[in-house]
Amino acid sequence: MSPIFRNVTMAYLIFLSAVLGASLYAGIVVAPITFNTEAIFGSPVLSQFQEGMIMTQNFIKLSYMVTLSVIAVVIYEGYKYKMGERDILTSISFFLVVATGLMFSYYYLPDIILMQQAGEEMTKTQLFLDTHKGSEIDFKIYVFALLLLLIRNFKKALR
């Protein structure tokens, strides 16, 4: 591996690790705190709709990182594929990162924002609940695939 490509690989792995960390932090720390303000402060501070609006702003910002990660994955993994470095697990995780990352940023998030803009009553409908549940599942698959891609690339980089 050339020194330039080794540096690009390290930058790639650091960036994907940062995206993975931000994604996990949003789901494990930020969401539970945002949606449990009553338990934290002892009295209702925000409605569930307001808490959802706050989380949406967090996920909008996170979607920028997700989109950048998709671009980075396509460029880096595409180059490696072209150079003949292929394996089935990396290919599967590559596909899942790209597909679920794009679905999160450009399908689920805009739909959720649109429904929130329609008002609090819209966020209580089954359509919203199903869309929200789909986005949660999609994001979990994205995080798992990103982790798998990181592990595969760390193993290859350490050879």
N, C-alpha and C positions, 0 to 999 in steps of 0.2 A: 504494500500500500504506500503510495507516494505521500510525502509530508503534507502537501497541500490537501489531498483527499482525506488524510487522517484528521487534519484540523477542521475540515468541513464536516466530517463524521462526528467529531466531538461537539461542534456547535449544534449540529442537528440533534444529537442525543440530549444535550443540555436544554435546548428549546423544547423538545417533546416532553422531557421530564418536568419542565416548568408548566407546560400546558396540562399535563397529567396532575401535577400538584394543585394547580388552580382549580381544575375540575373537581378533584376530590374535596378540596377545601370548601368549594361552593355547596357541594352536596352534603358533606358531613358536618360542617361547622356553621356556615352561613344560613342555610335553609332551616335547620332546627332552631337556631336562635331567632331568626326573623319570624317564624311561625309560632313561637312560644313566648311572645312578649308578655302575655298575661302571667305566665308562671314565673317569669324572671322579675317583673316589676310588681307583682302582687295584685294588679288591677288591670282591666282592659285598657290598653293604650291605643291600639290600632285595631281596626276591623280586619277580618280575614282578607277582604278585598284589598285593603290598603297594604297589608303584608304581602299579598300577591303582586301588587304593583312594584313594591320595593324589590322583590325577588326577580321580577321581570327585568328591571334595570340592571341588576347584577348579571343576569343571563345574557342580556344584550351585549354587555361589555365582554363577557366570556365568549360569546359567539364570534367576536373579532379574532380572538386567539384560536378558536376552533377552525375558522376559515383559513387563517394563516398556517395552521398545522396541516390542513388538507393540502394546501399549495406546496408546503415543504415536503410532505410525504410523497406527493405525485412527482415532484422534481427529483428528489433524492432516490426514492425506490425505483422510479422509471429509469434513471441513469444506471443504477445497479443492475436492473433487469436487462438493460441493453448491453451491459458489459458481461453478461452471462452469470451473474451471481443470483441464482434463483433457488428458492425452495418453497414447498407448498404452504407451509405455515406462515411464512412471511407474505406470500401472495394473498392468502385468505385474510390475514390481519390488515394488509394494505387495502384490500377491497372494502372491508368492513369500516375501517377508519374513514375512508373517502366517502362511502355511501352514507354512513350514519352521521358523519360530521356535516355533510351538505344537507341532509334531511333535517338535522337539528337547526341549523342556521337559516335555511331557506324554505323550509316547509312548516315545521312545528312552531318555531318562535314567531314568525309573522302571523300565523293563524291565532296564536294565543294573544298576541298584542291586539289584533283586530277585534277579538272577542272581548278583551278587557276594555277597549275603547267603546264598545257597544253598551257598556255599563255593568254594574254589579249583578243585575239579574241574569245577564247572559253567562256570567261565570258560574252560575248555579245550575246550568242546564247539563243534561247528559252529554251533549255534544262537546262542551268544554271539558267536562271530566274525562271523557274518552280521549280527547286530543291531548290533554295534560298527561294522562297515564301513558299514552303512546310516546310522548316526548321523554318521559322519565325512562321508559324501557330503551328507547333509542339512545339516550345519553349514556345509560349504563353499558350498552353494547359498545358504544364509542370508546368509553374509558377502558373497558376490558381489552378491546382490540388494540388500543394505543399502548397499553401495558405490555401486551404480547409482542407488539412490534418493537417496543423498546428492549425487551428481554432478548429477542432474536438478534437485534443489532448490537447490543452490548456483548453478547457471546461472540459474534463475528468480529467485532472490533478488538476483542481481547486475544484473538488468535495470533 
